[in-house]
């Protein structure tokens, strides 16, 4: 009887360990820490990358890649520069869709 209960205990322990290893922690893996910069000189911008909110980060993240390998900066999504950029992208996509349907 002791052997049977020991075997049951081992099986339950293994199942619990497998379950705990499979449970994902809620560690946020955002690329930007904090709100980010409110502005960057437009002449210094090489490109802008927009990352929507996701399971790994609940924030919309906007990363500005600077020219000449000067690095990257996080841009505050609520800043006027970010809002203007997003509006321009939306307008261009609408124009492309309208042109492709005509």
Secondary structure, DSSP 4 states (H G I P E B T S, - for coil): -HHHHHHHHHHHHHHHHHHHHHSPP-----SS-SS-BS---GGGEEEEEEE---SS-SS-EEEEEEGGG--EEEE-TTSHHHHHHHHHHHHHHHHHHHHHH-
